[in-house]
Amino acid sequence: MSTIPGTASGTEVDKATLLETLRRGEEAFLHSVAEVSETTSRLRPAENRWSVLECAEHVAVAEEVMLGLVAGKRKPRNAEEPRRDGRILRSGTDRSMRFDASDQSRPRGRFSTLAEAVARFQALRERTLRLVQETSENLRTTEVTHPHHVVGVISTYECLLLMGTHAQRHALQIEEAIEEVKSSPAYRTSART
């Protein structure tokens, strides 16, 4: 807690930033799937690209994996380690940079409908938000080993930032996929019938 009246401590500012990033990611994701029909959610924009349902599955599964990391046993970390907040916030939503999903978060047909995948994500995101709201811990003083080969070891705080930007990143991917699917001859044919 800050000793200066009327100012917020670094931990309070961090918490507010996390909550804003997580909520913004949730809103972007939910907005991206809001008008997608179950039929359209199964269409792939190209042979080697994920459908909206597959993207939603990945987002829900990745949320579960990362929530397990931040809610589970973590290693101590020096809070003075270099901070990568800005890099995570920028690269997390930069669709020009492609990353392969970790093996455990690749789509495998875990959900039979888009609605089911979205509901799972929402339930997990609610738990994530509650964890951040209720903690009094400095989340920069612990670390997790993220299963993604690019991310590696990050602070708990950075993992939570990543969770927010991850949902935003895939919201953009879903919007791109929908535009590509809607311009395909197969979609135009199915829309007429």
FENCOR-V300118 format. One record per pair of residues at least 12 apart in sequence whose C-alpha atoms are under 8 Angstrom apart, sorted by the first residue. I is the first residue (numbers start at 0). J is the second residue. Records with the same first field share a line. If there is no record, write none. Layout:
# FENCOR-V300118
I = J / J
This chain:
# FENCOR-V300118
10 = 136 / 137 / 138
14 = 131 / 132
17 = 131 / 156 / 159 / 160 / 163
18 = 128 / 131 / 132
20 = 160 / 163 / 164
21 = 124 / 128 / 159 / 160 / 162 / 163 / 164
22 = 163
23 = 163 / 167
24 = 162 / 163 / 164 / 165 / 166 / 167
25 = 121 / 124 / 163 / 166 / 167
27 = 166 / 167 / 170
28 = 166 / 167 / 169 / 170
29 = 117 / 170
30 = 170
31 = 170 / 171 / 173 / 174
32 = 51 / 170 / 173
37 = 112 / 113 / 114
39 = 51 / 177 / 180
40 = 52 / 113
41 = 53
42 = 180
43 = 176 / 180
44 = 176 / 177 / 179 / 180 / 183
49 = 176
50 = 173 / 176
51 = 113 / 173 / 176 / 177
52 = 112 / 113 / 116
53 = 106 / 107 / 108
54 = 106 / 169 / 172 / 173
55 = 113 / 116 / 117
56 = 106 / 108 / 109 / 110 / 116 / 117
57 = 104 / 105 / 106
58 = 120 / 165 / 166 / 169
59 = 116 / 117 / 119 / 120 / 123
60 = 103 / 104 / 120
61 = 104
62 = 120 / 123 / 124 / 162
63 = 123
64 = 104
65 = 145 / 158 / 159 / 162
66 = 123 / 127
68 = 143 / 144 / 145
69 = 143 / 155 / 158 / 159
70 = 130
73 = 141 / 142 / 143
74 = 141 / 142 / 143
75 = 140 / 141 / 142
76 = 139 / 140 / 141 / 142 / 154
77 = 139 / 140 / 141
78 = 139 / 140 / 141
83 = 157
84 = 157 / 160
87 = 157 / 160 / 161 / 164
88 = 160 / 161 / 164
91 = 161 / 164 / 165 / 167 / 168
92 = 164 / 165 / 167 / 168 / 171
93 = 168
94 = 168 / 171 / 172
98 = 149
100 = 147
101 = 146 / 147 / 148
138 = 154 / 155 / 156
139 = 154 / 155 / 156 / 157
140 = 154 / 155
141 = 154 / 155
142 = 154 / 155
143 = 155 / 158
145 = 158
